[in-house]
Amino acid sequence: MRLLAILLLIFVINVDSFAWGQIGHRAIGLVAQKHLKGKTKKKLRELLKHESLAVVSVWMDEERANPAYDHTYDWHWVTIENGKTYAEMEKNPKGDVIQTINRLITELENGGLSKEQEIIHIKMLVHLIGDIHMPLHVGNGEDKGGNDVKVEWFGKRTNLHTVWDSKIIDSKQFSYTELAAVVDHFEDQNIKTKWQNDDVMVWVEESMALRNQVYDLPEDKKLGYDYMYKNWSVIQERLHQAGVRLAGVLNKIYG
């Protein structure tokens, strides 16, 4: 029983640090799939076979239970304190989401990877570009990316990180295909070009700029329709940006 309790505790801790949950990550993958160039699609089919970007988008979270990937635990987020820039922060020697995304892109562009390593790089890149667009994965260093901020979500105890990664999205009861269709539209195609030309640090700065909104909580920390209404459009845009930018990165590598 004690062992079971420990395992359950580990499971809860790991789940609480996911970004977007499975539906959000898969929606990002599907959005990206729709914006790939033909040459990129062909190359990804050769590498991933029957697995789409939506399917592989959650691989990195699933592998957290695999001891062989313990070293990747810190790659899902970065800490940048309020009032500081990334350049001013002491870097995590184990790596962070910014370092890892830049490294994966560079190594994929340079080539020379084994087929197995190339596939792993792609799976990681799909996931981490999603992670970096979730505001609480660019943490302020005070509350473990919102995990320590205890709140109620429609009367049930949880934390702020979980509200953002899954609770708001799950409340909409969309499948990931429905969610991708909801978020993936442009009134101005120039916005797509701009998003894809933005570098990784722009993505980070966008997440940081959302902190005031994310942490705008009622005094009693009871969240529900009002908080969801205020933040749903932000979540839609971040999912959309992540998918479109992921496609842009893959098109530059393979297109």
C-alpha positions as CSV (number, residue, x, y, z in Angstrom):
1,M,0.0,0.0,0.0
2,R,2.8,2.4,0.8
3,L,4.5,1.7,-2.5
4,L,1.2,2.3,-4.3
5,A,0.7,5.6,-2.5
6,I,4.2,6.7,-3.5
7,L,3.6,5.8,-7.2
8,L,0.3,7.6,-7.2
9,L,2.0,10.7,-5.7
10,I,4.7,10.6,-8.4
11,F,1.9,10.3,-11.0
12,V,0.1,13.3,-9.7
13,I,3.2,15.4,-9.6
14,N,4.1,14.6,-13.1
15,V,0.6,15.2,-14.5
16,D,0.5,18.6,-12.8
17,S,3.5,19.7,-14.7
18,F,2.2,18.8,-18.2
19,A,1.4,21.7,-20.5
20,W,-1.9,21.8,-22.4
21,G,-2.8,18.1,-21.6
22,Q,-3.3,15.6,-24.4
23,I,-6.1,17.4,-26.1
24,G,-4.2,20.7,-26.3
25,H,-1.0,19.1,-27.5
26,R,-2.8,17.0,-30.1
27,A,-4.7,20.0,-31.4
28,I,-1.3,21.8,-31.8
29,G,0.0,18.9,-33.8
30,L,-3.0,18.8,-36.0
31,V,-2.9,22.5,-36.7
32,A,0.8,22.1,-37.6
33,Q,0.0,19.2,-39.9
34,K,-2.4,21.4,-41.9
35,H,0.3,24.0,-42.5
36,L,3.1,21.7,-43.7
37,K,4.5,22.0,-47.2
38,G,4.2,18.9,-49.4
39,K,7.9,18.1,-49.2
40,T,7.8,18.3,-45.4
41,K,4.8,16.0,-45.2
42,K,6.6,13.5,-47.4
43,K,9.7,13.5,-45.2
44,L,7.7,13.2,-42.0
45,R,5.8,10.3,-43.4
46,E,9.1,8.5,-44.2
47,L,10.3,9.1,-40.6
48,L,7.1,8.8,-38.5
49,K,5.3,6.3,-40.7
50,H,1.6,6.1,-39.6
51,E,2.1,8.5,-36.7
52,S,0.9,12.1,-37.3
53,L,2.2,15.1,-35.5
54,A,-0.9,15.0,-33.3
55,V,-0.1,11.4,-32.2
56,V,3.6,12.1,-31.4
57,S,2.8,15.4,-29.7
58,V,2.4,13.6,-26.3
59,W,5.3,11.2,-26.6
60,M,7.6,13.3,-24.5
61,D,5.1,13.4,-21.6
62,E,4.5,9.6,-21.9
63,E,8.2,8.9,-21.7
64,R,8.5,10.6,-18.3
65,A,7.9,7.2,-16.8
66,N,10.9,5.8,-18.7
67,P,14.1,6.1,-16.6
68,A,16.1,6.5,-19.8
69,Y,14.5,9.9,-20.2
70,D,15.0,11.2,-16.7
71,H,17.5,13.7,-18.0
72,T,14.8,15.5,-20.0
73,Y,12.6,16.4,-17.0
74,D,13.8,20.1,-16.9
75,W,13.5,20.5,-20.6
76,H,9.7,21.2,-20.5
77,W,10.0,24.7,-18.9
78,V,12.2,27.7,-18.1
79,T,12.3,30.1,-15.2
80,I,12.6,33.8,-15.9
81,E,11.9,36.0,-12.8
82,N,9.7,39.1,-13.1
83,G,11.6,42.1,-14.2
84,K,14.5,40.0,-15.7
85,T,15.3,38.7,-19.1
86,Y,16.4,35.2,-20.0
87,A,19.9,36.6,-20.7
88,E,20.1,37.8,-17.1
89,M,19.0,34.5,-15.5
90,E,21.4,31.8,-14.4
91,K,20.9,28.9,-16.7
92,N,19.8,25.5,-15.6
93,P,22.8,23.2,-16.1
94,K,20.3,20.4,-16.9
95,G,18.8,22.4,-19.7
96,D,15.5,24.2,-20.3
97,V,12.8,24.5,-22.9
98,I,14.6,27.4,-24.7
99,Q,18.0,25.7,-24.9
100,T,16.4,22.4,-25.9
101,I,14.2,23.8,-28.7
102,N,17.2,25.7,-30.2
103,R,19.5,22.7,-30.0
104,L,16.9,20.3,-31.5
105,I,16.3,22.7,-34.4
106,T,20.1,23.2,-35.0
107,E,20.8,19.5,-34.9
108,L,17.9,18.7,-37.3
109,E,19.1,21.4,-39.7
110,N,22.7,20.2,-39.6
111,G,21.7,16.6,-40.3
112,G,23.9,13.6,-39.6
113,L,21.6,12.1,-37.0
114,S,20.7,8.5,-37.0
115,K,17.1,7.8,-38.2
116,E,16.1,6.8,-34.6
117,Q,17.6,10.0,-33.1
118,E,16.0,12.2,-35.8
119,I,12.6,10.7,-35.0
120,I,13.1,11.4,-31.3
121,H,14.2,15.0,-32.1
122,I,11.1,15.6,-34.1
123,K,8.8,14.2,-31.3
124,M,10.5,16.3,-28.7
125,L,10.3,19.4,-30.9
126,V,6.6,18.9,-31.5
127,H,6.0,18.7,-27.8
128,L,8.3,21.5,-26.6
129,I,7.1,24.1,-29.0
130,G,3.6,23.4,-27.5
131,D,5.0,23.7,-24.0
132,I,6.7,27.0,-24.5
133,H,3.5,28.6,-25.6
134,M,1.8,27.7,-22.4
135,P,2.4,30.8,-20.2
136,L,3.1,28.9,-17.0
137,H,5.9,26.9,-18.6
138,V,7.8,30.2,-18.6
139,G,7.8,30.3,-14.9
140,N,8.4,33.3,-12.6
141,G,10.5,31.2,-10.1
142,E,8.0,31.7,-7.3
143,D,5.4,28.9,-7.5
144,K,6.7,26.1,-9.7
145,G,4.8,27.4,-12.8
146,G,1.6,27.8,-10.9
147,N,1.7,24.3,-9.4
148,D,1.9,25.8,-5.9
149,V,-1.0,28.2,-6.5
150,K,-3.9,26.3,-5.0
151,V,-7.3,27.1,-6.4
152,E,-10.8,25.7,-6.8
153,W,-12.1,24.9,-10.3
154,F,-15.9,24.7,-10.2
155,G,-15.7,23.7,-6.6
156,K,-13.0,21.1,-6.9
157,R,-9.5,21.6,-5.5
158,T,-6.6,21.8,-8.0
159,N,-3.8,24.3,-8.9
160,L,-3.4,27.1,-11.4
161,H,-1.1,25.1,-13.7
162,T,-3.6,22.4,-14.1
163,V,-6.4,24.9,-14.8
164,W,-4.3,26.2,-17.7
165,D,-3.0,23.0,-19.1
166,S,-6.2,21.1,-19.1
167,K,-9.2,22.2,-17.0
168,I,-10.3,25.1,-19.2
169,I,-9.8,23.1,-22.4
170,D,-11.5,20.1,-21.0
171,S,-14.5,22.2,-19.9
172,K,-15.2,22.9,-23.6
173,Q,-15.6,19.2,-24.2
174,F,-14.0,19.4,-27.7
175,S,-12.1,16.5,-29.2
176,Y,-8.6,17.5,-30.3
177,T,-9.8,17.6,-34.0
178,E,-12.7,19.9,-33.0
179,L,-10.3,22.1,-31.0
180,A,-7.9,22.4,-33.9
181,A,-10.7,23.5,-36.2
182,V,-11.9,26.1,-33.7
183,V,-8.5,27.7,-33.3
184,D,-7.0,27.4,-36.8
185,H,-8.3,30.3,-38.9
186,F,-6.8,33.6,-40.1
187,E,-8.6,36.8,-41.1
188,D,-5.2,38.1,-42.3
189,Q,-2.7,35.7,-43.8
190,N,0.1,38.2,-43.0
191,I,-0.3,37.2,-39.3
192,K,0.7,33.6,-40.2
193,T,3.9,34.9,-41.9
194,K,4.7,37.1,-38.9
195,W,4.2,34.3,-36.4
196,Q,6.5,32.0,-38.4
197,N,9.2,34.6,-38.7
198,D,9.2,35.3,-34.9
199,D,12.1,33.6,-33.1
200,V,12.0,31.5,-29.9
201,M,12.6,34.5,-27.7
202,V,9.5,36.2,-29.0
203,W,7.5,33.1,-28.0
204,V,9.0,33.4,-24.6
205,E,8.3,37.1,-24.2
206,E,4.7,36.5,-25.3
207,S,4.2,34.0,-22.5
208,M,5.8,36.3,-20.0
209,A,3.5,39.2,-21.1
210,L,0.5,37.1,-20.1
211,R,1.5,36.7,-16.5
212,N,-0.7,39.5,-15.1
213,Q,-3.7,38.0,-16.8
214,V,-2.9,34.4,-15.7
215,Y,-2.5,35.5,-12.1
216,D,-5.5,37.8,-12.0
217,L,-7.3,35.6,-9.5
218,P,-10.2,36.4,-7.1
219,E,-9.3,36.6,-3.4
220,D,-11.0,33.3,-2.6
221,K,-9.2,31.5,-5.4
222,K,-12.5,30.1,-6.6
223,L,-12.4,29.9,-10.4
224,G,-15.2,29.1,-12.9
225,Y,-17.0,30.6,-15.8
226,D,-15.7,34.1,-15.3
227,Y,-12.0,33.1,-15.3
228,M,-12.7,30.8,-18.3
229,Y,-14.4,33.5,-20.2
230,K,-11.5,36.0,-19.6
231,N,-8.8,33.5,-20.7
232,W,-10.4,31.2,-23.4
233,S,-9.4,33.5,-26.3
234,V,-5.8,33.6,-25.0
235,I,-5.6,29.8,-24.9
236,Q,-7.0,29.6,-28.4
237,E,-4.4,32.0,-29.7
238,R,-1.5,30.3,-27.9
239,L,-2.6,26.9,-29.3
240,H,-2.9,28.4,-32.8
241,Q,0.5,30.1,-32.6
242,A,2.2,26.9,-31.4
243,G,0.8,24.9,-34.3
244,V,1.5,27.4,-37.0
245,R,5.0,28.0,-35.7
246,L,5.7,24.3,-35.4
247,A,4.8,23.9,-39.0
248,G,7.0,26.9,-39.9
249,V,10.0,25.3,-38.1
250,L,9.5,21.9,-39.8
251,N,9.1,23.5,-43.2
252,K,12.4,25.3,-42.8
253,I,14.1,22.1,-41.8
254,Y,12.5,19.8,-44.4
255,G,10.6,22.0,-47.0
